[in-house]
Amino acid sequence: MIFNALKIVIQSGNYNREDLLNNMDFYLLKGRITQSQYDELNVLIL
């Protein structure tokens, strides 16, 4: 669920890159997203 929400935010283009990366790091550490999901989102940001 978090993964899909993050993907929507990225696709909208309405985000602060640094804040989004910090959130993604937090979700990865807490197990809310997997490493492969993190990697996929990271590619979309760049």
N, C-alpha and C positions, 0 to 999 in steps of 0.2 A: 504494500500500500504506500509506504513512504517512497519507494522507488518510483512508482508511477507519478506521485505528486511532484517529486524532484524533476522528473523528466518533463512534465507539463510546464513547470516553472522555467526550465532551461529553454524549451521550445518557444516559450512566449518572449524570451529575450529580456524580460523585466526582472533582472536580478543584479546584485552586486557580486562580482566574481569571488572576491576574498571571503565574504560572508557565506556564500554558497559552499565554497570549498571547506570552510570550517564546519559547517553543518554536516556535510557529507562525511568528513573525518569522524565527527562525533557519532553519526549513525553507524558507520563502519565499526568503530570501537565498541559500541553497545550492541552490535549484532542485529541491528535493524535492517541493514542491507549487507549483501555478500560482497566479497572482493570483486567478483566478476561484474556485479551491478555497479559497484564503485568505478571500475575501469570503464564500463560503458558510458556512464554519466560523464566521466572525465573527458572522454573523447568528444562528447557532444559540446562541452564547454569550450574546448580549444578551437 
